[in-house]
Amino acid sequence: MGHAKGLMRQAGALLSLCLTLLSTPLYAQEQQATTWRTALELSQSGANAQALPLLEKLVSQEPGNNYFRFELALALFRLEKDIRARFHLERLLGAKLTAAERGMVLRVIATIDARRLWSVYFSFNLKPETNGTKQTQGSELVLGGYALTLDDEAIGKATTSAIVTTGVTYAPKITDRVKAQLTLGAYLKHASEERLRDYQLTARAGLSFVPDPLRYWDGGISVATRHAGGAHYSDTFGFYGNHARRIGAAGTLRFGAQVTRAWGRNGAADIDRSFVHASYTYAIGGNASVTAGGFYEDNASMRRHLDGQRRGISLSGTYVFKGGLSTSLTLRGEMDNRTGVNQVFGVARQDRKLAAELTVHHRDFRIGSFAPQIQFGIERNRSNIPLADFTNRSVSFSLTKKF
């Protein structure tokens, strides 16, 4: 009898555990449904600021849910948080939408682009690198059968850089489809070693043309000045142009070109540069995307060690997991062929670089209006000039609004 009672108690405990496990998903679903109803009621009553944290929670829980993401995009749009709203609308283009739903998403994107008079961008990146000077890490070099001990300045060193990229664009409307574009931007890299410091200011003036929600054009002139290594390095003038168009339901094709002339200062060489790039992005399911791209650059300079061509390709993918974790992986390959023959090694420099970057952030972990982002990177440069043959690893910390 005692044995039977023991079995009954075990069976009861097991049944209780099973009921608890079965009820947990149901409870979670009920909680989610309640949160959804509350968020909708708040949005429909105009209380978008109060609805926003609820909608963000829902999108974190179910990043592939079209209704949650679209309602979040609308709340951000109504609050004029256009950068974030556009980010979510672009993601939705990869989801399974009806023709009417897709048309609505495109119309909201077009409205954001049309009404935006001022736009500001800002990023901060703290970047430790194992070989920030991008030089060989060997202390000796064999040349002509002789072993040479390298000077300390020729050996790669670990560095930490603080990088700020920021700018503002003013885009007043000229007609319903044409806007002026005036942009002032800055790239500021500060490192402990003076030779690695790089400060660039760029101004652009041009026009943008949007004939319909599926196509975009812009172009104009650009001027820039650069201080590198503690000295005035160059001044630049050039022309630029860009185009983007929707391809199919979830694809976007982008390409652009730039032609510039850089006048060297303090002994730096003048450079005529032509640069073209193209990329194709395909959005998948509302919470993922894949991008393939490439570029070609031609540099013409009287200094033959700067004269030459660069080309490269890249493949990247992003995925947002349930719970709010966002990841991005990028693979790159580049070729850099110089024209001039190196006096010491007797060959024209040829570099082959492979790189990989993994970026991670959590949409619900923030500092103010930004989400901290961590990027792990590795690059391997194989060069026929031994001094330029290196491996570099980095872990950088930055901020993002892409959530």
C-alpha positions as CSV (number, residue, x, y, z in Angstrom):
1,M,0.0,0.0,0.0
2,G,2.8,2.4,0.9
3,H,4.5,1.6,-2.4
4,A,1.3,2.4,-4.3
5,K,0.9,5.8,-2.4
6,G,4.5,6.7,-3.4
7,L,3.8,5.9,-7.0
8,M,0.6,8.0,-6.9
9,R,2.6,11.0,-5.4
10,Q,5.2,10.7,-8.1
11,A,2.5,10.5,-10.8
12,G,0.8,13.5,-9.3
13,A,4.1,15.5,-9.2
14,L,4.8,14.5,-12.8
15,L,1.2,15.5,-13.9
16,S,1.7,18.9,-12.1
17,L,5.0,19.5,-13.9
18,C,3.4,18.6,-17.3
19,L,0.5,21.0,-16.7
20,T,2.9,23.8,-15.7
21,L,5.0,23.3,-18.8
22,L,1.9,23.2,-21.0
23,S,0.4,26.3,-19.4
24,T,3.6,28.4,-19.6
25,P,3.4,28.9,-23.4
26,L,-0.3,29.6,-23.1
27,Y,0.3,32.2,-20.4
28,A,3.1,33.8,-22.5
29,Q,0.7,34.0,-25.5
30,E,-2.0,35.5,-23.4
31,Q,0.5,38.1,-22.0
32,Q,1.6,38.9,-25.6
33,A,-2.0,39.2,-26.8
34,T,-2.8,41.6,-23.9
35,T,0.3,43.7,-24.6
36,W,-0.7,43.8,-28.3
37,R,-4.3,45.0,-27.6
38,T,-3.0,47.6,-25.2
39,A,-0.5,48.9,-27.7
40,L,-3.1,49.1,-30.4
41,E,-5.5,51.0,-28.1
42,L,-2.8,53.5,-27.2
43,S,-1.7,54.0,-30.9
44,Q,-5.3,54.5,-32.0
45,S,-5.9,57.1,-29.3
46,G,-2.8,59.0,-30.4
47,A,-0.7,58.0,-27.4
48,N,2.2,56.8,-29.5
49,A,4.9,57.6,-27.0
50,Q,3.1,55.3,-24.5
51,A,2.6,52.6,-27.1
52,L,6.2,52.6,-28.2
53,P,7.9,50.6,-25.4
54,L,5.1,48.0,-25.7
55,L,5.6,47.6,-29.4
56,E,9.4,47.5,-29.1
57,K,8.9,44.6,-26.6
58,L,6.7,42.8,-29.0
59,V,9.1,43.1,-31.9
60,S,11.9,41.9,-29.7
61,Q,9.9,38.8,-28.8
62,E,8.7,38.1,-32.3
63,P,11.0,39.9,-34.9
64,G,9.3,38.0,-37.8
65,N,5.8,39.2,-36.9
66,N,4.8,41.7,-39.7
67,Y,1.9,43.3,-37.7
68,F,4.1,44.0,-34.7
69,R,6.9,45.5,-36.8
70,F,4.6,47.6,-39.0
71,E,2.7,49.1,-36.0
72,L,6.1,49.9,-34.4
73,A,7.2,51.6,-37.6
74,L,4.0,53.6,-37.7
75,A,4.4,54.7,-34.0
76,L,8.0,55.8,-34.8
77,F,6.8,57.6,-38.0
78,R,4.1,59.5,-36.0
79,L,6.7,60.5,-33.4
80,E,9.0,61.7,-36.3
81,K,11.7,59.2,-35.4
82,D,12.2,58.8,-39.2
83,I,15.6,57.0,-39.2
84,R,14.3,54.2,-37.0
85,A,10.9,54.1,-38.7
86,R,12.5,53.7,-42.2
87,F,14.7,50.9,-40.9
88,H,11.7,48.8,-39.9
89,L,9.8,49.6,-43.1
90,E,12.8,48.5,-45.2
91,R,12.8,45.2,-43.3
92,L,9.1,44.7,-43.9
93,L,9.7,44.7,-47.7
94,G,11.2,41.2,-47.2
95,A,8.1,39.8,-45.5
96,K,5.1,38.2,-47.1
97,L,2.8,41.1,-47.7
98,T,-0.3,41.6,-49.9
99,A,-0.1,44.1,-52.7
100,A,-2.0,46.7,-50.6
101,E,0.2,46.2,-47.6
102,R,3.4,46.6,-49.7
103,G,2.0,49.7,-51.3
104,M,1.3,51.2,-47.9
105,V,4.8,50.5,-46.7
106,L,6.3,52.1,-49.8
107,R,4.0,55.2,-49.4
108,V,5.2,55.7,-45.8
109,I,8.8,55.4,-46.9
110,A,8.1,58.0,-49.6
111,T,6.5,60.3,-47.1
112,I,9.5,60.1,-44.8
113,D,11.9,60.9,-47.6
114,A,9.7,63.8,-48.8
115,R,9.1,65.5,-45.5
116,R,12.7,65.2,-44.1
117,L,14.2,68.7,-44.2
118,W,17.1,68.1,-41.9
119,S,18.9,64.8,-41.1
120,V,21.8,64.2,-38.8
121,Y,24.0,61.2,-38.5
122,F,26.5,60.3,-35.8
123,S,28.6,57.3,-34.9
124,F,31.3,56.7,-32.3
125,N,33.7,53.8,-32.4
126,L,36.4,52.8,-29.9
127,K,38.6,50.4,-31.7
128,P,41.5,48.4,-30.2
129,E,43.6,46.6,-32.8
130,T,46.4,44.1,-32.5
131,N,48.2,45.6,-35.5
132,G,46.8,49.0,-36.1
133,T,49.8,50.2,-38.0
134,K,49.3,47.4,-40.5
135,Q,52.9,46.3,-40.8
136,T,54.8,43.1,-40.6
137,Q,55.1,41.8,-37.0
138,G,58.4,40.0,-37.6
139,S,61.5,41.6,-36.2
140,E,63.8,40.3,-39.0
141,L,63.6,40.4,-42.7
142,V,65.6,38.2,-45.1
143,L,66.8,40.2,-48.2
144,G,69.2,38.8,-50.7
145,G,70.1,36.0,-48.4
146,Y,70.9,38.3,-45.5
147,A,68.9,38.6,-42.3
148,L,68.2,42.3,-41.5
149,T,66.9,43.5,-38.1
150,L,64.0,45.8,-38.6
151,D,63.8,49.2,-37.0
152,D,61.0,49.5,-34.3
153,E,59.1,51.9,-36.6
154,A,58.8,49.2,-39.3
155,I,57.2,46.6,-37.0
156,G,53.4,46.4,-36.4
157,K,52.0,47.7,-33.1
158,A,48.9,47.3,-31.1
159,T,46.8,50.5,-31.2
160,T,43.5,51.9,-29.9
161,S,41.7,54.6,-31.9
162,A,38.6,56.7,-31.2
163,I,36.6,57.3,-34.4
164,V,33.8,59.8,-34.8
165,T,31.7,60.0,-38.0
166,T,29.1,62.7,-38.1
167,G,27.3,65.1,-40.4
168,V,24.2,67.1,-41.2
169,T,22.2,67.4,-44.4
170,Y,19.8,70.1,-45.3
171,A,17.3,69.1,-48.1
172,P,14.8,71.8,-49.0
173,K,12.1,70.8,-51.5
174,I,12.3,72.4,-55.0
175,T,9.5,70.5,-56.6
176,D,7.4,67.5,-55.6
177,R,10.1,65.2,-56.9
178,V,13.3,67.3,-56.7
179,K,15.1,68.4,-53.5
180,A,18.4,70.3,-53.0
181,Q,21.0,68.6,-50.9
182,L,23.6,70.4,-48.8
183,T,25.8,68.2,-46.6
184,L,28.6,68.8,-44.2
185,G,30.3,65.7,-42.8
186,A,33.4,64.8,-40.7
187,Y,35.5,61.8,-40.2
188,L,37.7,62.1,-37.1
189,K,40.2,59.4,-36.1
190,H,42.3,60.0,-33.0
191,A,45.1,57.6,-32.0
192,S,47.9,57.7,-29.5
193,E,50.4,57.6,-32.4
194,E,50.4,60.8,-34.3
195,R,51.1,59.2,-37.7
196,L,47.7,57.3,-37.4
197,R,45.6,60.4,-36.8
198,D,43.3,61.3,-39.6
199,Y,40.8,64.2,-39.7
200,Q,38.6,64.8,-42.7
201,L,36.0,67.4,-43.4
202,T,33.7,67.1,-46.5
203,A,31.0,69.4,-48.0
204,R,28.6,68.4,-50.7
205,A,26.1,70.3,-52.8
206,G,23.7,68.7,-55.2
207,L,20.2,67.6,-56.1
208,S,18.1,64.5,-55.5
209,F,15.4,63.2,-57.8
210,V,12.7,60.7,-56.8
211,P,10.4,60.0,-59.7
212,D,8.5,57.3,-57.8
213,P,8.8,55.2,-54.6
214,L,10.8,52.6,-56.5
215,R,13.7,54.8,-57.8
216,Y,16.1,57.4,-56.5
217,W,18.8,59.6,-58.0
218,D,21.3,62.1,-56.6
219,G,24.4,63.9,-57.7
220,G,26.5,67.0,-57.3
221,I,29.9,68.4,-56.3
222,S,32.1,67.7,-53.3
223,V,35.0,69.5,-51.6
224,A,37.1,68.1,-48.8
225,T,40.2,68.8,-46.7
226,R,42.3,66.3,-44.9
227,H,44.8,66.4,-42.1
228,A,46.8,63.2,-41.5
229,G,49.8,62.4,-39.4
230,G,49.7,65.8,-37.8
231,A,50.0,67.8,-41.0
232,H,47.8,69.2,-43.8
233,Y,47.7,66.3,-46.2
234,S,45.4,67.2,-49.1
235,D,42.5,69.3,-50.5
236,T,40.0,67.6,-52.8
237,F,37.4,68.6,-55.4
238,G,35.1,66.2,-57.2
239,F,31.8,65.1,-58.6
240,Y,29.5,62.3,-57.3
241,G,26.3,60.5,-58.4
242,N,24.2,57.7,-56.9
243,H,21.2,55.6,-57.9
244,A,18.9,53.2,-56.1
245,R,16.0,51.2,-57.4
246,R,13.7,48.4,-56.1
247,I,14.1,45.1,-57.8
248,G,11.2,42.7,-57.3
249,A,9.3,42.6,-54.1
250,A,12.3,42.5,-51.6
251,G,15.4,43.6,-53.5
252,T,17.2,46.9,-53.8
253,L,20.0,47.7,-56.3
254,R,22.4,50.5,-55.5
255,F,25.3,51.9,-57.5
256,G,27.3,55.1,-57.5
257,A,30.4,56.8,-58.9
258,Q,32.8,59.5,-57.8
259,V,35.6,61.4,-59.6
260,T,37.9,63.5,-57.6
261,R,41.2,65.4,-57.8
262,A,43.3,65.6,-54.5
263,W,46.0,68.2,-54.3
264,G,48.7,67.0,-52.0
265,R,50.1,69.3,-49.4
266,N,53.5,69.1,-47.5
267,G,55.1,66.8,-50.0
268,A,52.1,64.5,-50.5
269,A,51.3,63.6,-54.1
270,D,48.4,64.8,-56.2
271,I,46.0,62.0,-57.0
272,D,43.2,61.7,-59.6
273,R,40.7,59.1,-58.3
274,S,37.8,57.4,-60.0
275,F,35.6,55.2,-57.9
276,V,32.6,53.1,-58.7
277,H,30.6,50.7,-56.5
278,A,27.4,48.6,-56.7
279,S,25.4,46.5,-54.2
280,Y,22.3,44.4,-54.1
281,T,20.3,43.9,-50.9
282,Y,17.6,41.2,-50.5
283,A,15.4,41.4,-47.4
284,I,14.1,38.1,-46.0
285,G,11.1,37.5,-43.8
286,G,11.2,40.9,-42.1
287,N,14.1,39.9,-39.7
288,A,17.0,39.1,-42.1
289,S,18.8,40.4,-45.2
290,V,21.7,39.5,-47.5
291,T,23.8,42.1,-49.3
292,A,26.4,41.5,-52.1
293,G,28.6,44.3,-53.3
294,G,31.7,45.3,-55.1
295,F,33.9,48.3,-56.0
296,Y,36.6,49.4,-58.4
297,E,39.0,52.3,-57.8
298,D,41.6,53.8,-60.1
299,N,44.3,56.1,-58.6
300,A,46.5,58.1,-61.0
301,S,49.5,59.8,-59.4
302,M,53.0,60.9,-60.3
303,R,54.2,59.0,-57.2
304,R,54.2,55.5,-58.6
305,H,53.9,53.8,-55.2
306,L,50.4,55.5,-55.0
307,D,49.5,54.9,-58.6
308,G,47.4,51.8,-59.3
309,Q,44.0,50.1,-59.0
310,R,42.0,48.6,-56.1
311,R,39.0,46.3,-56.5
312,G,37.0,44.2,-54.0
313,I,33.8,42.3,-53.3
314,S,31.8,41.7,-50.1
315,L,29.0,39.5,-48.9
316,S,27.1,40.3,-45.7
317,G,24.1,39.0,-43.9
318,T,22.0,40.2,-40.9
319,Y,19.6,38.2,-38.7
320,V,17.5,39.2,-35.7
321,F,16.8,36.4,-33.2
322,K,13.8,36.1,-31.0
323,G,14.4,38.0,-27.8
324,G,16.1,41.0,-29.5
325,L,19.7,39.9,-30.3
326,S,20.8,41.3,-33.7
327,T,23.8,39.9,-35.6
328,S,25.6,40.8,-38.8
329,L,28.4,38.9,-40.6
330,T,30.5,40.5,-43.4
331,L,33.1,38.8,-45.5
332,R,35.4,40.9,-47.8
333,G,38.1,40.3,-50.4
334,E,40.3,43.0,-51.9
335,M,43.1,43.3,-54.5
336,D,45.5,46.3,-54.5
337,N,47.9,46.6,-57.4
338,R,50.4,49.5,-57.5
339,T,52.3,50.6,-60.6
340,G,55.7,51.7,-59.3
341,V,58.5,49.3,-58.6
342,N,59.7,49.3,-55.0
343,Q,63.4,50.3,-55.0
344,V,64.4,47.9,-52.2
345,F,62.4,44.7,-53.3
346,G,62.5,45.3,-57.0
347,V,58.8,44.6,-57.6
348,A,55.5,46.5,-58.0
349,R,53.5,46.1,-54.8
350,Q,50.5,43.7,-55.0
351,D,48.3,43.1,-52.0
352,R,45.6,40.5,-51.5
353,K,43.4,41.1,-48.4
354,L,40.7,38.9,-46.8
355,A,38.6,40.1,-43.9
356,A,35.7,39.1,-41.7
357,E,33.6,41.1,-39.3
358,L,30.9,40.0,-36.8
359,T,28.7,42.7,-35.3
360,V,26.4,42.1,-32.4
361,H,23.9,44.3,-30.5
362,H,20.7,43.9,-28.5
363,R,17.8,46.1,-29.3
364,D,16.6,46.3,-25.7
365,F,19.9,47.3,-24.2
366,R,20.5,51.0,-24.7
367,I,22.4,54.0,-23.7
368,G,20.0,56.9,-24.2
369,S,18.6,56.6,-27.7
370,F,21.5,54.4,-28.9
371,A,22.2,50.7,-28.6
372,P,25.8,49.7,-27.8
373,Q,27.3,47.5,-30.5
374,I,30.3,45.2,-30.5
375,Q,32.3,44.2,-33.6
376,F,34.9,41.5,-33.9
377,G,37.2,41.7,-36.9
378,I,40.1,40.0,-38.5
379,E,42.0,40.9,-41.7
380,R,44.8,39.1,-43.4
381,N,46.9,41.1,-46.0
382,R,49.2,39.0,-48.2
383,S,51.7,41.3,-49.9
384,N,54.7,40.7,-52.1
385,I,56.4,43.5,-50.1
386,P,57.2,41.7,-46.8
387,L,57.0,44.9,-44.8
388,A,53.3,45.2,-45.7
389,D,52.4,41.5,-45.0
390,F,50.3,41.5,-41.8
391,T,47.5,40.1,-39.8
392,N,45.3,42.4,-37.7
393,R,42.6,41.6,-35.2
394,S,40.2,44.1,-33.6
395,V,37.3,44.3,-31.1
396,S,35.5,47.6,-31.5
397,F,32.7,49.3,-29.5
398,S,30.2,51.6,-31.2
399,L,26.7,52.9,-31.0
400,T,23.8,52.3,-33.4
401,K,20.2,53.4,-34.0
402,K,19.3,50.4,-36.2
403,F,16.8,48.8,-33.9
